[in-house]
Amino acid sequence: MNLLYKFIKDHRIAKGDVQNDLAMCLYCGKCQRCCRPKAITVNQKEKKWEWDSDKCVRCGHCIAACPVKSLRFVK
């Protein structure tokens, strides 16, 4: 197994998945703008928030950028 793949897989398991409390979410798009791998898509008009677990590297930048703290890691 490729060592980089193993590191990424282990890192994802350790951090968990990004979860959004949609009742709190402002759909402002700050999480989307700070996401370098483009794992988050926000549509403010339609009030839609989508997260792609395959693209996400679990860096936590989106969680830090959220002004209402509706994002968190969940195992």
C-alpha positions, 0 to 999 in steps of 0.5 A, spaced: 500 500 500 502 506 498 504 510 504 501 517 502 494 513 501 495 510 508 497 516 511 491 520 508 486 514 510 488 514 517 488 521 518 480 521 515 479 516 520 482 519 526 478 526 524 472 523 522 467 526 517 465 534 517 458 535 519 453 541 518 448 543 523 443 546 517 439 549 522 444 554 524 448 554 517 447 561 514 449 558 507 454 564 507 459 560 503 465 562 507 467 554 508 467 553 501 471 559 499 477 556 504 476 549 502 482 548 497 480 541 495 473 544 493 470 538 497 464 543 499 459 546 495 454 551 498 448 554 494 445 560 498 439 561 493 437 554 494 439 553 501 443 547 499 450 545 503 454 539 500 460 535 502 464 530 498 468 526 503 472 523 497 475 530 496 476 532 503 482 532 507 480 533 514 484 540 515 479 543 519 479 550 515 472 550 514 470 549 521 474 554 523 471 559 518 464 558 520 462 564 523 456 561 527 460 554 528 455 550 525 461 545 522 464 540 526 468 533 525 464 527 527 466 520 528 
